[in-house]
Structure formats: C-alpha cells, structure tokens
Amino acid sequence: MQGSANLNLMIKAARKAGRSLVKDFREVENLQVSSKGPGDFVSKADHEAERIIKQDLMEGRPTYGWLGEETGATPGADPTRRWLVDPLDGTTNFLHGMPHWAISIALEHKGEIVSAVVFDAAKDEMYWAEKGAGAWMNDRRLRVSGRRSMTEGVFATGIPFGLKKTMPETMGDLARLMPLCAGMRRWGAASLDLAYVAGGRFDGYWERELKAWDIAGGLLLVREAGGMVQPIREGDDILATGSIICGNDGLFDQFAKAIRNT
C-alpha cells in the first residue's frame, strides 16, 4: 500500500484495534454489554478499540482534533484537521456473532474528508482512499459497478429500529424502490455498505440521520471509486445531517428520484 504518512498511521491504528476486536469477537458470549437504548448496544470491545485508535492517532498527530463515537469531541490545536472515528460499526452484528462489522477512520481537513480507512477485520478487507488517489481494498483498485438497469441493481440501507422517527420515510422509500430493482440488503454497518458501493458489490446506498463517524470514511471511498455521493435533501451538509445517497453514475439519477419521491 502506497499512501501518505497520515494514511499509513490510520491503517496501522485500524489493524491494531482490529486484532483486539477479533479476539473479543471469538469470545463474544463473554462480553459485558450495557444498553444505550432499544437495539443500540455498547460493549467493552467498543471502548477498548477506540482507546487503541485514539492513543495511536493522537500520539502520531497531537495537534489534530478528535471526534469519536464513544469519547465524543476534543478540539485540537490545529483547527483545520480532525479525526472522525467509529471504533466498531455494526455493534449489534458483533454482539450476535455475525462477522459483518468494521472500524472506520477518516481525516477531515478544512471541512473535507481527505483520507479514509474502513477495516473489515473479520474478513481482513482493508478499504482505503485518499483524495485524488483512488479507492482500494487491500492492493486492489476499486470501481463502482457498471450496471445501467435498475432491474439489475442491488441497493442497501439501514432499517430504523426501536422508536426512530425515520421509520415512516424509510418504509416509503422501500415501497417505491423495491418494485424497481433486483434486491434490497440491510446488513447493519453503514461504513461497509458504502465500501461495498465503492467496490461494486452494491449499486447504491441511502440512509437518514446517521452520525458523521458512520459515513465519513465510506463517502470518500465511493467518490474515489468513481461514484456519486449526495445528501438526500439537495443542499444539505451530509456530515451535519447524516443523510446520504450514493451510487454508480449509470443508476444514480433513477435511484435518487425513487428515494426523493420526485
């Protein structure tokens, strides 16, 4: 892998945290788990992975800011740069013994994501990208799919759980989209949904009201793989609202029309 010093630091931190998570994943039944709300859990594994990542990144770049799922925001002496980190995206999958979860690390510079890592440690798939340098999975260059027909397309989203207010909108989205396409997937890890769009496994992905750390890394992967990334409501800030729609250029307009109901 040829990347910047920042990217290499991110990959090293992700692999180190990944080893810790894989060890805990093998002993998932013994994890101590506390509830953060209906269907949303936090485990000792989350906190340990974030501790590892934060220690490595902040030692390497002590002036950068920080935004992590478990430890929140810490401003840096350099106000133009910050890390955005989800130490375990797909926690519910992890706690149920399903090997579909990831570590997501992104570097933001002046409001723009410039470097990204999404590490699927269970499968040893390291997705990475830097602005202007393409998107990669391990040593393989990624490109979005070349499909042009909605009837051949497979799309992904997150189905709201518990009492989330986005449930009616999402059900409406599904009702409009499902008759048009080859299939829908809900795999429970936004960062990997985005990585799969970048690699052509999915043809598109959308979701509402995510956190910045859920999507920061993945959106750069899709852009650098030649895909289109927009807010669901045109003009919104994706990281601020957490609402995103992306896909390959051949299907994006039809896909976006169905989701936006226009």
Phi, psi and omega in degrees: 000124178252114181209179179289170176299321178297315180297317179297323176296317180296316180296317179298315180295319180296318180294320180295313178293325178298321178298320178295317181293320179298320178298314178292325181298325179290341180240035190302329182292340182265358182293142173273122187239136174238150184272135173258001183146174182303121176070007183233110188242156174231140182236168175302330181298318178305307186295320179292320179296318180293323178299315181298312183296314183296318179300313182293314183291318183284332172291321181286326182224075187294345181269351183282152173282174185217138169221110181237151183299318186268332185249359174076205188258139173226117179291151179250164176297331174265104184286354184267350184228139173207152174272141172238119193227128165247109186287340179205091177271122186102036184301319181296319174302313181304312185286345176259011176076020179262123187280059177221086181203164187205163169258131178238126178229128177229150174246124179256134177230117181053045176082003182236137177284124184243341177216146184211144173223129170233115187248114172270090188291328182295330180251000183056045176251112180257106176268136181207154181202152169227146182305124179083359184243008179085174178242147188219153168236112191055245181253015183254129178292137181259144171221143174296164183294161179256014183292144183238351182250127179301328182292346177260352188277143172244128187238156182232152175203180172248127178275124181302147180237168178061230184250027182299135186286350180278000182304309182300318179298317182294320177297322176295319177303311183297320180297324179281322188276322188301322178292346185266343194235177181278341181172160177238146177228141174228097188254355167083020177211102186301320182299322179283328173303315180293318178299323180289328172296316179301324182269002177083006177286319170253151178266344178190163181209144173211154175191157182245151170055045171275172175267157182302321182290340178291325193239351186301312181292315184295326182294325176292322177303313182296314180300316183286344175268007176092011180269172178255136180229125179219161168288152178298314175266113186305136181098344179287162172269118185301312183291329181285320183267336182072017179250127190216146172222135182210161178176184177284161186290334182288330183250351192301314184298316179293318179298311182296323179297320179293319182287318180283349177058047181248000000 
